[in-house]
Each structure stands twice: as C-alpha cells, then as structure tokens.
Amino acid sequence: MIICPHCSNRVPPNMRFCPHCGRRIDVDFDQIKEQLADEKKREDWAKKEKESRKLLAIAVFLFLLSLTFFLSAPESWSPNSYPVWAPPAPEPQRQKPQEWLLEKTPKLFLDMPND
C-alpha cells in the first residue's frame, strides 16, 4: 500500500488515481519500495511475536505441570533425599532343622503312655 500525497489515505500500489480523493497519484517507486520493506518488517515481527508467544505458553504450561508434580509429591520426600547405594543386607543365618522334620516318615500321632 502506498499513501496518497493529497489525502494521506492508503492506496493499493497498482492504482494511478486515489479512490478516496480522485486525484492522480504520481508513482514514486522509492516510496513504494520503502513501504513494502516496512510491511515486510511488520509481518516478520508479527510472525516472530506469535512464535515467541507460543514458546512462552509452552514454558508456562511446563512450569505449572512441574509445580503440580512437586506439590503433589508425598511430604516425606524432599529434594535433598535421594536414594543412596548401600550394600545388600546379609542373609540371615538358617537355623538347624529339627530332627523330626528330617524323618522320612513323619509321626502323625504322639504315643501316649497307657496307665
């Protein structure tokens, strides 16, 4: 878009006459080139701003997600507590089996003395 020198309204670059005031527009290619460059800069700036807003929204979402995770963790957990390697616990010593467990035919009834 170019600016009409008579009424200061925006006019498409391919028009010879201003649709607002009707006067002839002298085409100044330097003016058109500068305006096109300015429009391109504005479009690039708007695109970068949109991308940065997306990144900001993602960062805020991840921050809130991590904050929710840490706040919902059990109270016994703290950032300073972490698993520490420890050697495995020694196996408990096995007791010697009772002799009646070693018999091949177990006694189901105890012999009661008869009076």
N, CA, C and O atoms as CSV, one atom per row, in Angstrom:
chain,resi,resn,atom,element,x,y,z
A,1,MET,N,N,0.836,-1.174,0.000
A,1,MET,CA,C,0.000,0.000,0.000
A,1,MET,C,C,0.887,1.246,0.000
A,1,MET,O,O,1.917,1.316,0.671
A,2,ILE,N,N,0.447,2.201,-0.767
A,2,ILE,CA,C,1.133,3.489,-0.760
A,2,ILE,C,C,0.191,4.516,-0.138
A,2,ILE,O,O,-1.004,4.267,0.015
A,3,ILE,N,N,0.741,5.659,0.213
A,3,ILE,CA,C,-0.050,6.712,0.832
A,3,ILE,C,C,-0.244,7.833,-0.188
A,3,ILE,O,O,0.700,8.313,-0.815
A,4,CYS,N,N,-1.485,8.218,-0.321
A,4,CYS,CA,C,-1.806,9.300,-1.254
A,4,CYS,C,C,-1.201,10.593,-0.721
A,4,CYS,O,O,-1.412,10.926,0.445
A,5,PRO,N,N,-0.442,11.340,-1.552
A,5,PRO,CA,C,0.168,12.587,-1.073
A,5,PRO,C,C,-0.855,13.703,-0.863
A,5,PRO,O,O,-0.542,14.709,-0.226
A,6,HIS,N,N,-2.064,13.542,-1.385
A,6,HIS,CA,C,-3.066,14.607,-1.293
A,6,HIS,C,C,-3.976,14.427,-0.070
A,6,HIS,O,O,-4.232,15.388,0.655
A,7,CYS,N,N,-4.466,13.193,0.163
A,7,CYS,CA,C,-5.411,12.985,1.273
A,7,CYS,C,C,-4.851,12.094,2.385
A,7,CYS,O,O,-5.513,11.902,3.404
A,8,SER,N,N,-3.671,11.560,2.210
A,8,SER,CA,C,-2.966,10.720,3.202
A,8,SER,C,C,-3.685,9.416,3.521
A,8,SER,O,O,-3.514,8.867,4.609
A,9,ASN,N,N,-4.480,8.920,2.592
A,9,ASN,CA,C,-5.128,7.613,2.767
A,9,ASN,C,C,-4.298,6.543,2.070
A,9,ASN,O,O,-3.508,6.831,1.170
A,10,ARG,N,N,-4.491,5.325,2.499
A,10,ARG,CA,C,-3.749,4.215,1.884
A,10,ARG,C,C,-4.397,3.835,0.554
A,10,ARG,O,O,-5.619,3.772,0.422
A,11,VAL,N,N,-3.538,3.589,-0.413
A,11,VAL,CA,C,-3.990,3.252,-1.764
A,11,VAL,C,C,-3.186,2.045,-2.235
A,11,VAL,O,O,-1.975,2.003,-2.016
A,12,PRO,N,N,-3.825,1.054,-2.882
A,12,PRO,CA,C,-3.055,-0.071,-3.422
A,12,PRO,C,C,-2.007,0.429,-4.414
A,12,PRO,O,O,-2.236,1.421,-5.105
A,13,PRO,N,N,-0.855,-0.250,-4.493
A,13,PRO,CA,C,0.252,0.269,-5.307
A,13,PRO,C,C,-0.008,0.244,-6.810
A,13,PRO,O,O,0.708,0.920,-7.548
A,14,ASN,N,N,-0.984,-0.492,-7.293
A,14,ASN,CA,C,-1.195,-0.575,-8.738
A,14,ASN,C,C,-2.192,0.480,-9.238
A,14,ASN,O,O,-2.499,0.489,-10.431
A,15,MET,N,N,-2.706,1.359,-8.389
A,15,MET,CA,C,-3.704,2.363,-8.793
A,15,MET,C,C,-3.014,3.667,-9.175
A,15,MET,O,O,-2.042,4.077,-8.540
A,16,ARG,N,N,-3.530,4.318,-10.226
A,16,ARG,CA,C,-2.986,5.598,-10.690
A,16,ARG,C,C,-3.726,6.777,-10.049
A,16,ARG,O,O,-3.181,7.873,-9.920
A,17,PHE,N,N,-4.992,6.526,-9.648
A,17,PHE,CA,C,-5.787,7.579,-9.035
A,17,PHE,C,C,-6.225,7.134,-7.653
A,17,PHE,O,O,-6.481,5.949,-7.435
A,18,CYS,N,N,-6.314,8.052,-6.735
A,18,CYS,CA,C,-6.720,7.747,-5.365
A,18,CYS,C,C,-8.225,7.474,-5.342
A,18,CYS,O,O,-8.991,8.305,-5.830
A,19,PRO,N,N,-8.676,6.348,-4.798
A,19,PRO,CA,C,-10.106,6.078,-4.747
A,19,PRO,C,C,-10.825,6.956,-3.719
A,19,PRO,O,O,-12.055,7.006,-3.708
A,20,HIS,N,N,-10.079,7.643,-2.864
A,20,HIS,CA,C,-10.697,8.477,-1.827
A,20,HIS,C,C,-10.899,9.916,-2.304
A,20,HIS,O,O,-11.983,10.481,-2.155
A,21,CYS,N,N,-9.845,10.503,-2.877
A,21,CYS,CA,C,-9.961,11.899,-3.300
A,21,CYS,C,C,-10.053,12.057,-4.820
A,21,CYS,O,O,-10.458,13.116,-5.298
A,22,GLY,N,N,-9.691,11.037,-5.578
A,22,GLY,CA,C,-9.809,11.072,-7.035
A,22,GLY,C,C,-8.668,11.739,-7.754
A,22,GLY,O,O,-8.699,11.819,-8.982
A,23,ARG,N,N,-7.677,12.214,-7.068
A,23,ARG,CA,C,-6.548,12.880,-7.714
A,23,ARG,C,C,-5.542,11.857,-8.216
A,23,ARG,O,O,-5.477,10.723,-7.741
A,24,ARG,N,N,-4.777,12.292,-9.175
A,24,ARG,CA,C,-3.759,11.433,-9.764
A,24,ARG,C,C,-2.618,11.254,-8.763
A,24,ARG,O,O,-2.179,12.190,-8.094
A,25,ILE,N,N,-2.162,10.000,-8.696
A,25,ILE,CA,C,-1.052,9.684,-7.801
A,25,ILE,C,C,0.193,9.526,-8.641
A,25,ILE,O,O,0.257,8.682,-9.534
A,26,ASP,N,N,1.180,10.348,-8.345
A,26,ASP,CA,C,2.465,10.208,-9.019
A,26,ASP,C,C,3.191,9.057,-8.345
A,26,ASP,O,O,3.434,9.073,-7.138
A,27,VAL,N,N,3.533,8.061,-9.145
A,27,VAL,CA,C,4.158,6.866,-8.602
A,27,VAL,C,C,5.607,7.158,-8.278
A,27,VAL,O,O,6.408,7.508,-9.145
A,28,ASP,N,N,5.914,7.005,-7.021
A,28,ASP,CA,C,7.280,7.172,-6.560
A,28,ASP,C,C,7.758,5.773,-6.137
A,28,ASP,O,O,7.370,5.265,-5.085
A,29,PHE,N,N,8.585,5.181,-6.954
A,29,PHE,CA,C,8.996,3.804,-6.701
A,29,PHE,C,C,9.822,3.666,-5.425
A,29,PHE,O,O,9.799,2.619,-4.778
A,30,ASP,N,N,10.542,4.707,-5.067
A,30,ASP,CA,C,11.290,4.644,-3.806
A,30,ASP,C,C,10.337,4.570,-2.613
A,30,ASP,O,O,10.573,3.843,-1.648
A,31,GLN,N,N,9.243,5.351,-2.710
A,31,GLN,CA,C,8.247,5.319,-1.645
A,31,GLN,C,C,7.609,3.930,-1.561
A,31,GLN,O,O,7.418,3.391,-0.471
A,32,ILE,N,N,7.283,3.360,-2.720
A,32,ILE,CA,C,6.671,2.022,-2.750
A,32,ILE,C,C,7.645,0.990,-2.176
A,32,ILE,O,O,7.256,0.122,-1.396
A,33,LYS,N,N,8.915,1.097,-2.574
A,33,LYS,CA,C,9.916,0.155,-2.091
A,33,LYS,C,C,10.065,0.244,-0.572
A,33,LYS,O,O,10.135,-0.783,0.102
A,34,GLU,N,N,10.114,1.461,-0.029
A,34,GLU,CA,C,10.222,1.635,1.413
A,34,GLU,C,C,8.993,1.090,2.141
A,34,GLU,O,O,9.117,0.438,3.177
A,35,GLN,N,N,7.819,1.360,1.596
A,35,GLN,CA,C,6.595,0.893,2.243
A,35,GLN,C,C,6.493,-0.626,2.203
A,35,GLN,O,O,6.059,-1.248,3.173
A,36,LEU,N,N,6.890,-1.221,1.089
A,36,LEU,CA,C,6.876,-2.687,1.016
A,36,LEU,C,C,7.871,-3.283,2.004
A,36,LEU,O,O,7.595,-4.308,2.628
A,37,ALA,N,N,9.029,-2.639,2.145
A,37,ALA,CA,C,10.021,-3.118,3.112
A,37,ALA,C,C,9.482,-2.983,4.538
A,37,ALA,O,O,9.677,-3.876,5.362
A,38,ASP,N,N,8.806,-1.870,4.827
A,38,ASP,CA,C,8.208,-1.689,6.158
A,38,ASP,C,C,7.133,-2.744,6.427
A,38,ASP,O,O,7.063,-3.294,7.526
A,39,GLU,N,N,6.297,-3.024,5.426
A,39,GLU,CA,C,5.258,-4.044,5.593
A,39,GLU,C,C,5.877,-5.416,5.839
A,39,GLU,O,O,5.402,-6.187,6.673
A,40,LYS,N,N,6.939,-5.705,5.103
A,40,LYS,CA,C,7.624,-6.987,5.296
A,40,LYS,C,C,8.193,-7.082,6.708
A,40,LYS,O,O,8.094,-8.130,7.346
A,41,LYS,N,N,8.792,-5.990,7.204
A,41,LYS,CA,C,9.333,-5.982,8.563
A,41,LYS,C,C,8.226,-6.200,9.580
A,41,LYS,O,O,8.395,-6.957,10.536
A,42,ARG,N,N,7.071,-5.526,9.372
A,42,ARG,CA,C,5.950,-5.702,10.299
A,42,ARG,C,C,5.443,-7.140,10.288
A,42,ARG,O,O,5.144,-7.703,11.342
A,43,GLU,N,N,5.347,-7.735,9.101
A,43,GLU,CA,C,4.898,-9.130,9.000
A,43,GLU,C,C,5.881,-10.069,9.697
A,43,GLU,O,O,5.471,-10.978,10.420
A,44,ASP,N,N,7.185,-9.847,9.478
A,44,ASP,CA,C,8.197,-10.677,10.141
A,44,ASP,C,C,8.137,-10.511,11.649
A,44,ASP,O,O,8.254,-11.480,12.398
A,45,TRP,N,N,7.953,-9.269,12.087
A,45,TRP,CA,C,7.877,-9.000,13.523
A,45,TRP,C,C,6.657,-9.692,14.128
A,45,TRP,O,O,6.739,-10.280,15.206
A,46,ALA,N,N,5.527,-9.618,13.428
A,46,ALA,CA,C,4.306,-10.258,13.927
A,46,ALA,C,C,4.483,-11.775,13.983
A,46,ALA,O,O,4.014,-12.422,14.919
A,47,LYS,N,N,5.156,-12.338,12.987
A,47,LYS,CA,C,5.396,-13.782,12.974
A,47,LYS,C,C,6.307,-14.184,14.135
A,47,LYS,O,O,6.037,-15.174,14.816
A,48,LYS,N,N,7.372,-13.434,14.366
A,48,LYS,CA,C,8.270,-13.738,15.477
A,48,LYS,C,C,7.562,-13.586,16.809
A,48,LYS,O,O,7.768,-14.383,17.725
A,49,GLU,N,N,6.728,-12.566,16.916
A,49,GLU,CA,C,5.979,-12.359,18.158
A,49,GLU,C,C,5.020,-13.520,18.412
A,49,GLU,O,O,4.870,-13.966,19.550
A,50,LYS,N,N,4.381,-14.001,17.371
A,50,LYS,CA,C,3.458,-15.135,17.510
A,50,LYS,C,C,4.211,-16.389,17.952
A,50,LYS,O,O,3.739,-17.122,18.821
A,51,GLU,N,N,5.376,-16.637,17.361
A,51,GLU,CA,C,6.185,-17.794,17.747
A,51,GLU,C,C,6.676,-17.676,19.192
A,51,GLU,O,O,6.686,-18.658,19.934
A,52,SER,N,N,7.082,-16.468,19.582
A,52,SER,CA,C,7.556,-16.295,20.954
A,52,SER,C,C,6.413,-16.457,21.947
A,52,SER,O,O,6.631,-16.956,23.050
A,53,ARG,N,N,5.214,-16.052,21.587
A,53,ARG,CA,C,4.062,-16.263,22.469
A,53,ARG,C,C,3.757,-17.745,22.625
A,53,ARG,O,O,3.397,-18.199,23.711
A,54,LYS,N,N,3.902,-18.497,21.541
A,54,LYS,CA,C,3.700,-19.950,21.628
A,54,LYS,C,C,4.722,-20.573,22.582
A,54,LYS,O,O,4.368,-21.380,23.441
A,55,LEU,N,N,5.989,-20.190,22.423
A,55,LEU,CA,C,7.033,-20.723,23.294
A,55,LEU,C,C,6.799,-20.336,24.746
A,55,LEU,O,O,7.023,-21.140,25.651
A,56,LEU,N,N,6.353,-19.118,24.968
A,56,LEU,CA,C,6.052,-18.673,26.329
A,56,LEU,C,C,4.902,-19.486,26.916
A,56,LEU,O,O,4.953,-19.884,28.080
A,57,ALA,N,N,3.869,-19.735,26.117
A,57,ALA,CA,C,2.733,-20.531,26.598
A,57,ALA,C,C,3.178,-21.957,26.940
A,57,ALA,O,O,2.740,-22.516,27.945
A,58,ILE,N,N,4.040,-22.543,26.113
A,58,ILE,CA,C,4.538,-23.890,26.381
A,58,ILE,C,C,5.379,-23.897,27.653
A,58,ILE,O,O,5.263,-24.810,28.471
A,59,ALA,N,N,6.225,-22.879,27.821
A,59,ALA,CA,C,7.069,-22.806,29.019
A,59,ALA,C,C,6.223,-22.652,30.284
A,59,ALA,O,O,6.514,-23.280,31.302
A,60,VAL,N,N,5.189,-21.827,30.228
A,60,VAL,CA,C,4.310,-21.649,31.383
A,60,VAL,C,C,3.585,-22.949,31.696
A,60,VAL,O,O,3.449,-23.324,32.860
A,61,PHE,N,N,3.120,-23.638,30.658
A,61,PHE,CA,C,2.429,-24.917,30.864
A,61,PHE,C,C,3.356,-25.935,31.519
A,61,PHE,O,O,2.953,-26.613,32.464
A,62,LEU,N,N,4.589,-26.052,31.035
A,62,LEU,CA,C,5.535,-26.999,31.621
A,62,LEU,C,C,5.890,-26.626,33.057
A,62,LEU,O,O,6.050,-27.502,33.906
A,63,PHE,N,N,6.015,-25.331,33.328
A,63,PHE,CA,C,6.294,-24.888,34.686
A,63,PHE,C,C,5.149,-25.254,35.619
A,63,PHE,O,O,5.378,-25.765,36.715
A,64,LEU,N,N,3.916,-24.995,35.189
A,64,LEU,CA,C,2.763,-25.343,36.027
A,64,LEU,C,C,2.644,-26.846,36.218
A,64,LEU,O,O,2.271,-27.309,37.296
A,65,LEU,N,N,2.956,-27.610,35.181
A,65,LEU,CA,C,2.918,-29.062,35.290
A,65,LEU,C,C,3.953,-29.561,36.292
A,65,LEU,O,O,3.651,-30.417,37.124
A,66,SER,N,N,5.164,-29.033,36.216
A,66,SER,CA,C,6.197,-29.459,37.168
A,66,SER,C,C,5.870,-28.989,38.574
A,66,SER,O,O,6.131,-29.711,39.536
A,67,LEU,N,N,5.307,-27.801,38.718
A,67,LEU,CA,C,4.907,-27.312,40.036
A,67,LEU,C,C,3.823,-28.202,40.633
A,67,LEU,O,O,3.856,-28.506,41.826
A,68,THR,N,N,2.873,-28.616,39.816
A,68,THR,CA,C,1.824,-29.528,40.278
A,68,THR,C,C,2.428,-30.852,40.708
A,68,THR,O,O,2.026,-31.422,41.722
A,69,PHE,N,N,3.382,-31.339,39.947
A,69,PHE,CA,C,4.029,-32.609,40.291
A,69,PHE,C,C,4.729,-32.512,41.638
A,69,PHE,O,O,4.581,-33.403,42.475
A,70,PHE,N,N,5.488,-31.447,41.860
A,70,PHE,CA,C,6.233,-31.317,43.110
A,70,PHE,C,C,5.320,-31.055,44.304
A,70,PHE,O,O,5.612,-31.494,45.417
A,71,LEU,N,N,4.226,-30.347,44.081
A,71,LEU,CA,C,3.311,-30.092,45.185
A,71,LEU,C,C,2.489,-31.316,45.551
A,71,LEU,O,O,2.034,-31.439,46.688
A,72,SER,N,N,2.294,-32.220,44.603
A,72,SER,CA,C,1.505,-33.414,44.891
A,72,SER,C,C,2.365,-34.569,45.397
A,72,SER,O,O,1.834,-35.637,45.699
A,73,ALA,N,N,3.672,-34.380,45.496
A,73,ALA,CA,C,4.565,-35.431,45.998
A,73,ALA,C,C,4.317,-35.626,47.495
A,73,ALA,O,O,3.902,-34.690,48.179
A,74,PRO,N,N,4.566,-36.830,48.007
A,74,PRO,CA,C,4.365,-37.064,49.443
A,74,PRO,C,C,5.253,-36.153,50.285
A,74,PRO,O,O,6.311,-35.705,49.843
A,75,GLU,N,N,4.802,-35.894,51.502
A,75,GLU,CA,C,5.530,-34.960,52.356
A,75,GLU,C,C,6.879,-35.510,52.807
A,75,GLU,O,O,7.798,-34.740,53.085
A,76,SER,N,N,7.009,-36.836,52.882
A,76,SER,CA,C,8.267,-37.409,53.342
A,76,SER,C,C,9.381,-37.216,52.312
A,76,SER,O,O,10.564,-37.297,52.646
A,77,TRP,N,N,9.006,-36.966,51.091
A,77,TRP,CA,C,10.006,-36.760,50.052
A,77,TRP,C,C,10.465,-35.314,50.083
A,77,TRP,O,O,9.658,-34.394,50.225
A,78,SER,N,N,11.745,-35.128,49.950
A,78,SER,CA,C,12.275,-33.776,49.834
A,78,SER,C,C,13.336,-33.773,48.741
A,78,SER,O,O,13.884,-34.821,48.400
A,79,PRO,N,N,13.622,-32.613,48.200
A,79,PRO,CA,C,14.621,-32.570,47.129
A,79,PRO,C,C,15.994,-33.044,47.577
A,79,PRO,O,O,16.804,-33.452,46.745
A,80,ASN,N,N,16.277,-32.999,48.900
A,80,ASN,CA,C,17.589,-33.415,49.385
A,80,ASN,C,C,17.665,-34.911,49.655
A,80,ASN,O,O,18.750,-35.454,49.860
A,81,SER,N,N,16.517,-35.574,49.656
A,81,SER,CA,C,16.560,-37.020,49.895
A,81,SER,C,C,16.579,-37.739,48.560
A,81,SER,O,O,15.707,-37.541,47.714
A,82,TYR,N,N,17.549,-38.543,48.396
A,82,TYR,CA,C,17.676,-39.302,47.166
A,82,TYR,C,C,18.222,-40.670,47.541
A,82,TYR,O,O,18.847,-40.822,48.590
A,83,PRO,N,N,17.995,-41.652,46.708
A,83,PRO,CA,C,18.460,-42.991,47.057
A,83,PRO,C,C,19.980,-43.062,47.096
A,83,PRO,O,O,20.667,-42.558,46.208
A,84,VAL,N,N,20.474,-43.684,48.119
A,84,VAL,CA,C,21.914,-43.846,48.300
A,84,VAL,C,C,22.218,-45.332,48.168
A,84,VAL,O,O,21.469,-46.170,48.671
A,85,TRP,N,N,23.301,-45.655,47.501
A,85,TRP,CA,C,23.652,-47.054,47.342
A,85,TRP,C,C,24.106,-47.608,48.680
A,85,TRP,O,O,24.891,-46.988,49.398
A,86,ALA,N,N,23.604,-48.768,48.993
A,86,ALA,CA,C,24.012,-49.458,50.215
A,86,ALA,C,C,24.273,-50.913,49.846
A,86,ALA,O,O,23.605,-51.455,48.965
A,87,PRO,N,N,25.234,-51.551,50.507
A,87,PRO,CA,C,25.493,-52.961,50.182
A,87,PRO,C,C,24.278,-53.801,50.576
A,87,PRO,O,O,23.532,-53.442,51.487
A,88,PRO,N,N,24.093,-54.900,49.896
A,88,PRO,CA,C,22.940,-55.738,50.220
A,88,PRO,C,C,23.027,-56.266,51.647
A,88,PRO,O,O,24.114,-56.516,52.169
A,89,ALA,N,N,21.870,-56.430,52.261
A,89,ALA,CA,C,21.826,-56.917,53.642
A,89,ALA,C,C,22.296,-58.371,53.675
A,89,ALA,O,O,22.006,-59.138,52.757
A,90,PRO,N,N,23.021,-58.752,54.733
A,90,PRO,CA,C,23.481,-60.145,54.815
A,90,PRO,C,C,22.279,-61.066,55.024
A,90,PRO,O,O,21.280,-60.703,55.646
A,91,GLU,N,N,22.421,-62.256,54.482
A,91,GLU,CA,C,21.344,-63.238,54.633
A,91,GLU,C,C,21.290,-63.711,56.081
A,91,GLU,O,O,22.333,-63.912,56.705
A,92,PRO,N,N,20.094,-63.890,56.619
A,92,PRO,CA,C,20.004,-64.363,57.998
A,92,PRO,C,C,20.522,-65.803,58.095
A,92,PRO,O,O,20.387,-66.593,57.160
A,93,GLN,N,N,21.103,-66.113,59.220
A,93,GLN,CA,C,21.615,-67.474,59.401
A,93,GLN,C,C,20.442,-68.435,59.557
A,93,GLN,O,O,19.481,-68.172,60.280
A,94,ARG,N,N,20.553,-69.525,58.872
A,94,ARG,CA,C,19.478,-70.513,58.926
A,94,ARG,C,C,19.629,-71.361,60.187
A,94,ARG,O,O,20.725,-71.752,60.591
A,95,GLN,N,N,18.502,-71.615,60.766
A,95,GLN,CA,C,18.530,-72.467,61.954
A,95,GLN,C,C,18.668,-73.926,61.535
A,95,GLN,O,O,18.279,-74.320,60.436
A,96,LYS,N,N,19.219,-74.690,62.421
A,96,LYS,CA,C,19.370,-76.110,62.176
A,96,LYS,C,C,17.975,-76.734,62.244
A,96,LYS,O,O,17.246,-76.497,63.208
A,97,PRO,N,N,17.593,-77.524,61.246
A,97,PRO,CA,C,16.247,-78.096,61.259
A,97,PRO,C,C,16.077,-79.089,62.407
A,97,PRO,O,O,17.005,-79.801,62.790
A,98,GLN,N,N,14.907,-79.106,62.916
A,98,GLN,CA,C,14.586,-80.056,63.983
A,98,GLN,C,C,14.659,-81.474,63.429
A,98,GLN,O,O,14.415,-81.705,62.245
A,99,GLU,N,N,14.993,-82.407,64.292
A,99,GLU,CA,C,15.167,-83.776,63.826
A,99,GLU,C,C,13.870,-84.393,63.333
A,99,GLU,O,O,13.882,-85.184,62.391
A,100,TRP,N,N,12.778,-84.053,63.940
A,100,TRP,CA,C,11.521,-84.655,63.495
A,100,TRP,C,C,11.150,-84.200,62.094
A,100,TRP,O,O,10.354,-84.849,61.416
A,101,LEU,N,N,11.732,-83.073,61.653
A,101,LEU,CA,C,11.487,-82.643,60.273
A,101,LEU,C,C,12.300,-83.459,59.286
A,101,LEU,O,O,11.965,-83.535,58.104
A,102,LEU,N,N,13.379,-84.075,59.780
A,102,LEU,CA,C,14.227,-84.840,58.886
A,102,LEU,C,C,13.797,-86.296,58.739
A,102,LEU,O,O,14.309,-86.999,57.868
A,103,GLU,N,N,12.877,-86.759,59.563
A,103,GLU,CA,C,12.434,-88.150,59.469
A,103,GLU,C,C,11.734,-88.367,58.143
A,103,GLU,O,O,11.018,-87.500,57.642
A,104,LYS,N,N,11.962,-89.556,57.584
A,104,LYS,CA,C,11.355,-89.843,56.294
A,104,LYS,C,C,9.865,-90.097,56.414
A,104,LYS,O,O,9.092,-89.685,55.549
A,105,THR,N,N,9.460,-90.765,57.466
A,105,THR,CA,C,8.032,-90.974,57.683
A,105,THR,C,C,7.650,-90.224,58.946
A,105,THR,O,O,7.968,-90.651,60.056
A,106,PRO,N,N,6.991,-89.147,58.774
A,106,PRO,CA,C,6.675,-88.356,59.954
A,106,PRO,C,C,5.659,-89.061,60.851
A,106,PRO,O,O,4.804,-89.818,60.392
A,107,LYS,N,N,5.785,-88.789,62.112
A,107,LYS,CA,C,4.835,-89.332,63.071
A,107,LYS,C,C,3.657,-88.376,63.133
A,107,LYS,O,O,3.797,-87.192,63.437
A,108,LEU,N,N,2.501,-88.930,62.836
A,108,LEU,CA,C,1.335,-88.080,62.865
A,108,LEU,C,C,0.723,-88.008,64.250
A,108,LEU,O,O,0.130,-86.997,64.627
A,109,PHE,N,N,0.872,-89.098,65.012
A,109,PHE,CA,C,0.296,-89.134,66.360
A,109,PHE,C,C,1.403,-89.371,67.358
A,109,PHE,O,O,2.354,-90.110,67.105
A,110,LEU,N,N,1.264,-88.765,68.428
A,110,LEU,CA,C,2.215,-88.982,69.510
A,110,LEU,C,C,1.780,-90.200,70.310
A,110,LEU,O,O,0.591,-90.420,70.540
A,111,ASP,N,N,2.745,-90.970,70.722
A,111,ASP,CA,C,2.421,-92.138,71.557
A,111,ASP,C,C,2.129,-91.647,72.968
A,111,ASP,O,O,2.950,-90.991,73.609
A,112,MET,N,N,0.953,-91.983,73.418
A,112,MET,CA,C,0.550,-91.609,74.781
A,112,MET,C,C,0.760,-92.829,75.690
A,112,MET,O,O,0.370,-93.937,75.322
A,113,PRO,N,N,1.335,-92.655,76.800
A,113,PRO,CA,C,1.515,-93.800,77.714
A,113,PRO,C,C,0.156,-94.251,78.278
A,113,PRO,O,O,-0.692,-93.431,78.629
A,114,ASN,N,N,-0.021,-95.560,78.352
A,114,ASN,CA,C,-1.262,-96.114,78.902
A,114,ASN,C,C,-1.093,-96.341,80.384
A,114,ASN,O,O,-0.049,-96.845,80.798
A,115,ASP,N,N,-2.021,-96.010,81.166
A,115,ASP,CA,C,-1.961,-96.223,82.611
A,115,ASP,C,C,-2.490,-97.553,82.985
A,115,ASP,O,O,-2.514,-97.898,84.167
